Amino acid sequence: MGEILETTESLCPVCLDKIEAFKLKEGNNVYMVKKCEEHGEFRTIIWRGLPRYERWRRPKTPAYPPKTYTEVSKGCPYDCGLCGEHRQHT
C-alpha cells in the first residue's frame, strides 16, 4: 500500500464535512488520502518526485495572526477570515 507519513484533517469535497486524512508515500510520490462515510474515498497527489518530500518538509511552529477578523464559532476551517484559531499568517 505505501507508508503513512502523517495524519491530518481535511474536508470532504462534496459535503464539506471535516474528516480524517493522511499523507501516503508511494515511491517518490505523496498523496493526501481521505474518506467520507457518505461520499467515499478521495486521493490527491500533493508531492511528486525529487527532492524527496521528507527532505523538503520542515516542522511547523504555529504563528497566530496579531489581529483577527472573525470570531471562533464552528472551528477551523469553517470560521476562515483569520479567526483566532488560524495557525499561520496569510
Secondary structure, 3 states (H helix, E strand, C coil): CCEEEEEEEEECCCCCCEEEEEEEEECCEEEEEEEECCCEEEEEEEEECCCCHHHHCCCCCCCCCCCCCECCCCCCCCCCCCECCCCCCC
